Amino acid sequence: MTDKETVLKFFQVLNERDLIEADKLLDPRAGFYFPKTQPMVGKNRILKFLKIFFRQYPELVFTVLRVIHHGDQAAVHWTNRGMNRRKEPYENEGVTVLEMENGKISFISDFFKNTEKW
């Protein structure tokens, strides 16, 4: 899988809430930087966060608008829309910066417009 395919697969994994596939995409030492949280280092911490995130937003779907890919780095502009666990509508727009190492995601940093819920 190319780095660009890995990036797109990551967003597919988010939409499918597939922690098994997420595990396959992440480098064991990956770092994840999410607004209003402490940095998460290590695949297991990231997977734990995603599990909680999927419970908070069980119906959230990401739409990738564009990918800027350069070497082993990518910036993904996305929108998302869905419902939180209280059945309240939610939508947002942002950019996720990712870096790959040996075909695995080693760095994730999210930047998005609405951080009130976090």
N, C-alpha and C positions, 0 to 999 in steps of 0.2 A: 504494500500500500504506500503511495506517495505521501509526503507530508500534507499536501493539500487535501488528499482523500481522508487522511487521519483527522484533520480539522473538521471537515464536513461530517465525518462519522461521529465525532464528539457531540455535535449538535443533534444528530439523529438519536444518539444514545440518551441525551437529555429528554428529547421528545418521547422516547419509548420507555423512559425510566428504567433503563437496563443496567443495573449495577455490575452484572457479570461482564458485559461488554466494556463498561467503563474501566473495570479492573484491567482488562487486556490493553487498553489504550494508554494507561498512565505508567510513567516511569516510577519505580519504587520510591525514589527520592524527590518526586515532583513537589513543587510549591504552588499554592493557590492563595491568591490575594483577592479577597472579596470585601466590598465596602462595609464598614462598620463592624468588622470582625478582626480577630487576631489572625496573623498569617498562619496558614495550615501547611505544614511540611510533612511529606510522606503520603504515599498512596492511601494507606488505611485511614488517615485523618480526613482526606478528601472524600473518600467513599462514605465515611460516616456522615460528613456534612451533606453530601448529595442525598443520602437516605432521609435525613431530616428535611432537607429542601423539598424533596418529592412529597413528603407528608404535608408540608405547609402549603404547597401549590400542586395539588393532585391533578389539575386539569390544564396546566400551563404548557403552551406550545410555542416554540421558537421558530421564527422565519428568518433565514439568512438572507440579507439584502445584498451584501457584497463581501468579498474576501480580498484583502490585499496580502499577497504572499511574496516574501523575499527570503530566499535561502531557507533556513530552518525556522523562520519566524512568520507569523501570520497575524493580521488584525481582522476580526470578523465583526461587521456591522450587522446588528440583528434587531428585530422587534419580537416581543412576546405578548401573548394574550391568553387569558384563561380565568380560572376561579381559584381563590384560596380555599383553605379547608373549611372556612365558615360560609362558603358559597358566595363570597363577595367577588365581583368582577375585578380583574387586575390586568393591567397592560403596562408595558415599559419599552424602552428603546435604549440600546447601548452598544458598546464595543468590548469585545474580549480579545486580549492579546495572548497569543500562545507561542511557545517555543517547543521545538522537537529535538530529541536527542536519540539517535539510534532507532528511529521509527516510533518512538514513544513520546507522549506529551510530558515535558519536564517542567513547564512553567505555565501558569494561567493567572491572568489578572483581569478582573472585570471593572468596567467603568460604565455606569448607567445613570439615567436621568432621575428616576424616582428611588430614593433611598429611605423614604419615610417608614416603610414597613420593616426595615432592618435596623 
